[in-house]
Amino acid sequence: MCPLLADVGLTDGSYDLLAAPESAGRGHSGFRILALKPGEAHALSTGDSEVPVLPLTDSRAVTTGRSAFELTGRTSVFASATDCAHLPRASEAPVRSANGGTFALPPARTGWSSLSARYGPKGNVPVVSTRSTRPST
């Protein structure tokens, strides 16, 4: 955990970074960073929010209700797109990582509760190159 973030109250016992909607100055969205050690698990509760699960490094297993997802990560956030899982509000999801890794959990508050958990493979993520085909001057 980063001591500088702890000083300003952006961490807690579970997350390396925790920006709840209220502390982020937004009413509906926040941001969490979860770092798991090898073999470690975290009990994620979505509460009144939908929560995408995005591996920043490594991979993880996510289970909620009758759905289980194995998310393939990457070596760094700049290496490639990543698999993701979408967890609906009012979900309990144990999150596990065999090798350890860092994961983004950006919750968004919602009034809808009929959505189911879903998996998004990285192959379906459009990647757009921002490199110019013209020579630089």
Stockholm file with secondary structure:
# STOCKHOLM 1.0

chainA/1-137         MCPLLADVGLTDGSYDLLAAPESAGRGHSGFRILALKPGEAHALSTGDSEVPVLPLTDSRAVTTGRSAFELTGRTSVFASATDCAHLPRASEAPVRSANGGTFALPPARTGWSSLSARYGPKGNVPVVSTRSTRPST
#=GR chainA/1-137 SS CCHHHHHTTCCCSSCSEEECTTTTTCSSBCEEEEEECTTCEEEEECTTEEEEEEESSSCEEEEETTEEEEECCCSSTTTCCCCEEEECTTCEEEEECSSCEEEEECCEECSCCCCCCEEECGGGSCCCCCCCSSCCC
#=GC SS_cons         CCHHHHHTTCCCSSCSEEECTTTTTCSSBCEEEEEECTTCEEEEECTTEEEEEEESSSCEEEEETTEEEEECCCSSTTTCCCCEEEECTTCEEEEECSSCEEEEECCEECSCCCCCCEEECGGGSCCCCCCCSSCCC
//
